[in-house]
Amino acid sequence: MLPLLSLLFFVISENYSPDCQRLGFEYQELYEAASLRPGDISTARDYLKNYGECISEEGVSLILARNIPIIEELDCSEKNKISRGELFFRKKKLCVRDVHFFPSKKFFAVDRLFPKIDIAEGWQSVASADSTLFFDSSSKFEENQDENGEVLTKSENGLYRNRLGKPMHPLFVFQDGAWQPALPLRESFGLKTDGKINFEIEIITEATLPYDSSELPGSIGLKAEEFQALPPTPGTYRIAGRKLKGVQIPQFEAQNSPHGSYHGIYRISLPDSAPVPAKNVSIKNSSFSIEIKHENGRLETEIVVFVRTLTKDEISAIQSVITKEIPAFFVNKSL
């Protein structure tokens, strides 16, 4: 993922030539800079100095110059989202244009959405809620490959892991012959009981929990007559035991965005022994959804975050629903 962040540099006015050409990269020094120092602000500045006047259509364009994919963008709107680039006036409107290079790339993601995309022949794009993936459609990709080129495994519950077993959070994955946005499992708390006797707990989390079997139960407020922490895997904890009295239920805190992103799925699954099941809850907007269901003696909660970053108001809204609908502590009333 390449962040589109840097400094602004300025020009006073635009002189556009409809006959301008830059696909040949006739300046060898600039071609070498784009190949060797693609993220350097001076490389972008030199490119715009020589070819900036060719960027004349608002929106984003992906072009190829000596097989280097290049993203050019131009925005003349009042609320433009280009955070670096070259400023100029066009018809008394302040515009900004910018450029980014992706040498030796057959696919790459940009943490932006674009209202208009012109794309080089043979390339395609796919968008998530707030990111865009560009890829060469003639290239071959591996199943469950992510936007960084790493091949992941995917469990039935949607948890992605790398070859070392570490939980991963792809923005895009290649599945069933196509690139598509990914919604990885991020957090899960599941409690199962067979009545009064046996119980099992599975926790998938990025929070810091002790792997030590003597410390793990206490970290989640577990109260039971007997219990045993089973051998863990990275990010996954399991406890089995008898005669559960109670256990703490994790809440959606989201104080800091883990690994720079919230996007993905968060689940809580509990026994629901209420004599009269509460009403189901369904909330959805462009940033997140919440589904809470009371059925078949279970309380099933799923939060899906579509975007990488939530606002404070969005986090507060999620927390408010979870606090109201999900108990902070599960108590086994059958004992």
N, C-alpha and C positions, 0 to 999 in steps of 0.2 A: 504494500500500500504506500503510495507516494503522496504525502501531504502537499497541498497547493498553497504553501506559505512562504513568504519572503518579504522583500522590501519593494517599494514603489519607485519607479523612475519616470521622468516626465518629458513630454514634448508639447509644443504650443499649438500646432495645427497639423492637419493631415493633407498630404499630397498623394492621391491615389492614382496609380497608373494601371489601367485594365490589362496591359500587356505584360505585367511583371511576371517573372518566372523564378521559382526557387527550388524546383524539384531536382535540379542537377547539382545543387550544392557546389556552385563553381568556385567558391572560396574554400580551398583545401584546409586552411587553418580552422575555419568554422566547422567543417565536417569532422575534423579530428577532435575539436573541443566537444562537439555533440556526442561523439563516440566515447571519449575518455572521461569527460567531465559533464555528464548530462544534467546533473542537479545544480551546477554552479550558476549563480545569478548572472555572472558576467557572460556566460555562454548564451543565456536567454537574451541579455541586453544586446549582444553583438548580432544575434539572429534578427531581432526586431529592428535594429539599425539598418540591416541590409534588406530584410524581407517583410518588415512590419506592414508596409503599405499594401502588401498583398492580402492581408487579413482584413477583408472588407465586409464580410457577411456576418451579422450577429448570430451568436450561437457558438458551437464548438465543431471543429473539423479535425478528423484524423487523416493525415496525409503520409505518404511514404517518400523519403528522400534517400537515395542510395540504400534502400531497405531499412532505414531507421524510421520506426513509427514516431510521428510527431503530432502532438495535440496542440492545436491553435484555437484560441477562443477570443471572442469579442463581445462586449456587453456595453450597451449604451443606456440601460435602464437606470432609474433612480435608485433602485435597491440591488445593484449588481453585487455578485458574490465573489468576484475575482480579487484576491487578497494581495496580489503583487502585479507588476506589469508596467505598461507604457500608457500614460494618460494623454488624451488629445481631445480637441473639440471637433464635433461634426454637426453642422447646422445648429450651432449654439447649444448643443448637448455635450456633456462631458462623457467621454467613452474611455474604456480601458481594454487593452488587449494583452494577451500573454501567450507563452509557448512553453511546452515541456517535451523532453526527449526520452525515448525508451529504447535505446539501442539493444539489439539482440533479443528483443522481447517478442514472443508470439501471443502473449496475453498479459494484461495488467489491469489493476483496479485503481480507480480514482475516487476519492471520498467526496464526490459531488454528484448531483443530478443536473442534467442539462435540458433546457426546454426544447432545443433544436440541435440535432447531430447530423453532420454530413460526414460520411465515412468512406475511406478508400476501398476500391474494389477488392473483394475477397475477405474483407474484415466485417465483423458484426459487433453489436453491443447488446448487453442485457443489464437492466437496472434493478436494484433492490429499493428499499424505502428511501435510502439516502446515499447510495453509492452506485457507480457505474463500472462495469467490466467491459473491456474491449478485447477482442480476440481474433486471430487469423483463422477463418473457418476452414482453410485447407490443411491446417496442422492437426496432428493426432494428439489426443489427450487421454489420460488414464482415468479409469473409474475412481470417483471420490478424490480426484485431484483438486486442491484448493487454489485460490488466486495467487498464492506464493509458490506454487509448483510442488507442494508437498502432498504425497499420496496418503490419505487418512483411511482409517477404518470407521465404520458407522454401526452402532449397536441398534437393536430394535427400538429402544426408547429415544433415539436421536442423538446419542452422545458420540462425538467424534474424538478419536485419539490418533496421535502420531505413532510412528514405528516404535517409540520408546514407551508407549502407553500413556503419555501425558494428554489430558483433555485439551482439545483445541476448539477454536471459535471461528471457523471460516465465514467470510462474507458471501463467498460463492463457491460452489462445488460443481464438478462435472459428473453428472449422473444420467444413466440411461441414454447416453449419446448426445447430451446437451448441457450447456452451462446454465445454472439456475441459482437464484439467491438461496442462501442457507440460513436456517434457523436452528442452530445447535442447542442441544440440551445444556443448560448452564448450572441449574441447581435442582435437586430433587430430594424430597423427604417422603419415604414410604413406610408405613406401619401396617403390619398384618398380624392378626390374632386368630386363633381357632376357638375362641370362647374364653374360658377362664385360665387355661393352662399355658399353651405355647405362644410365643410371639417372635417376630422377626422385624428388624429395622434396617433399611438401606438408606444411606445418605450419600448423595453426590453433591459436592460443594467445592468452591474455590476458597472458602474461609479456612483459616488455620485451625485445624483440630489435631489433637495428639493422636498419633498412631499407636502409642503404648496402650495395651489392652487394659491396664489398670487405671489409666487416666481418661480414656475415651468416654466411658459411660457417665462419669461425673461431669464432663464438659457439656453434655446435653441434658443434664438434670434427670438421668434415668433412675427410676425407683422400681426395683423388681426383686423377687425372692431369689432368683438365680439368673445369671446372664454370662455370656461369653462373647468377647470381641473376636470376630473371625479374621483371618489374614486379609489385610487390605490390599487394594490396588491404588495407583495414583489417583487421588481425588475422590475415591470411593471407599466408604466405610460400611461395615455390616456387623450387626449385633444380633445374637439369638439368645433366647432365655425362656424362663417359665414364670408365670404369675406376675405379669406386669401390673404395677400400681399406677405409674404415671411417667410422662416424658415431656420435655420442653419441645415446643413446635417452633421452628425457625420462622422469622418474619422477613418480609421483603424490606431490607434496610437501604441498600444501594447508596451508601454514603460516598463511596468513591468508585468510579467506573473501573471494574477489573480489566486489566490489560487494555485500557483505552476504549472499552466498548461494553454496553449492556445487552446488545442484541442477542436474542435467543429465547429459550423456553425455560420457565421455572414452574415446578410442580410440587404439590403437597397432596398426599393420599392417606386418608385416615378412616378408621371405623367410625360409623355414625349411628349411635345407639339412641338418638332422640326418638321418642314415641311418635311425634308429629314432625316429619322432615320440614326444614325451613325451605323457603322459596329459592329457586335457582337464581343466579346472578349472571348477567351477560352484558359486558361493556366493551365497546370497540371504537377506536379512532385511528388516525393515521400513524400514531406512535406506538400504541400498545393495545392489547385486548386482555380481558379478564373473564374467565368462565369458571363458575363455581356451581357444581351439581351435587344434589343430594339424591342418590338412587342406589338401590340394591344394597342398602346398609352401609354405604360408603359416602364419604365426603371427598369429592375430587375437585382440586383447584389447579387451574393452569393459567399462568400469566405468560403472554407472548410479547416480547419487546421487539418491534420491527426496526428501530433505529439504533444507531450506535450510542447516541447521547440523549438522555432524558433531562428535561428542565426540572427545576426544583418543584414547580407546581405539579408536574406530571408524577414525580416521585411521591409527593404528598398525597395525590389522588389515589395512587395504588396502595400506599400504606393505610390510608383511611378505610378503604374497602376491606383489606386483609385484616386489619385490627377489628373491624366490626363483625366479619363473617367467620374468621378462623380463630379458634381458641389458642391462647398463648401457651397453654399446658394441657396435654391430653391426660385425662383421669379415667382409669378403668373402673367404672361404676359397678361392674359385675362381681368384683371381689368383696 
